[in-house]
């Protein structure tokens, strides 16, 4: 699994400057659900959460979040961002990111 450097930068800028955006507008791709996990996390736990195999190391130890994008229960893409900017959870494709500016974690909201 490799870092999505562009997404990491966009999220860091959002957190610092404030504002709101749909995650889909930052990531593109064809997905209907995203699973977000903070570090450290084992591959076994991630695979149990998403219900599918994920191409990653046995234990993710880097400072950041793992994002697994799913479509119809299949993994479309797995990546990570640095640093840890997002709350963990599973969100629908309509997930909205909101930041007040500063150093707080980015808030996520989704109807699913």
N, C-alpha and C positions, 0 to 999 in steps of 0.2 A: 504494500500500500504506500502511495506517495502523497505528499502534501499538495493540496491545491493552493499554490502560492498566490494566485490571483484572488481567489475567494478569501484567503486569510487577510490579504491587504484590504479588500473591499469591506470586510467585516470590522477590521480594526479602525478603518476610517469612519464607518457608520457609528461605532461605539464612541469614538472620540468627538465627532462632530454632531451627533444626534440625527434623528430623522427616522423614516420608516420605509420599508421596501419589502416586496414579496421575495422570498428565497428563490423561487423559480426564475425571477428576473435576473438574479445573480448567477445562477448555475446552469440554466438552460436544461436540455435533456428531456427525456420522456420518462417521468416518474410520477407515482401517485401517493407515495409515502416516503418519509425520511426518518430514519432512526438516528438519534444523536446520543453519543456516550462520551463522558469525560474520561480522562486518564486516572489511574491505570485501569486497564480492563483486559480480560483474557478473551482470546478468540472464541473459546467455548461459550462464554457468557453472551458475546455479541451474536454468535450463530443461534443460540437458544432464543434470544430476543427477536431476531428477524426471521427465524424459521428457515434459514438457508445457509449454505456454505459461503464464507467470506474469505477472500484472498488477503490474509494479513498475517503478521507474525503471531507467535503463540501468546505473547503478552504485549500490549501497547503501553509503553512507559513514557513516551514523549509528552511534554506539556502541551495539551490541546484537546480538541474534540475529534472523535471519529464520526463521520457522516456516512451512512449507508442508504443509498437511494434505491427504492424498490418500485417495481411495476408488476402488478398482479402476482405478488408473492415471490418474484424473482429479483435477484440483485442486479441492478443496472450499472451501478458504480459505487465503489467504496473509496473514500479518501479521508484525509484529515486536515484540520486547520490548526494554526498556532497563533497566539496562545489560546487557552481555554476561554472562549467568549460566549458560549451558548449554554443554556440549561438543557440537561439531558431529558430525553423523552422520545415519543413517537408522534409525528405530526403529519397531517395531510398535505396535499399539493398546494393548498391555499395558505400555507403557513406564512404569517407576516412577522417581520422582524422590526422591533421598535427600540430605539435608544434615545436616552435623554441627553447624551453627551457626557463625557468624563470617563470614569473607569468602571462603572457598574456593568454587570453582565447584560447582554442584549436580551430583551424580552421577546418571547415567541408566543404567537397565538394562532390557533387553527380551529376550524369548525368541526374537524374530525378527531 
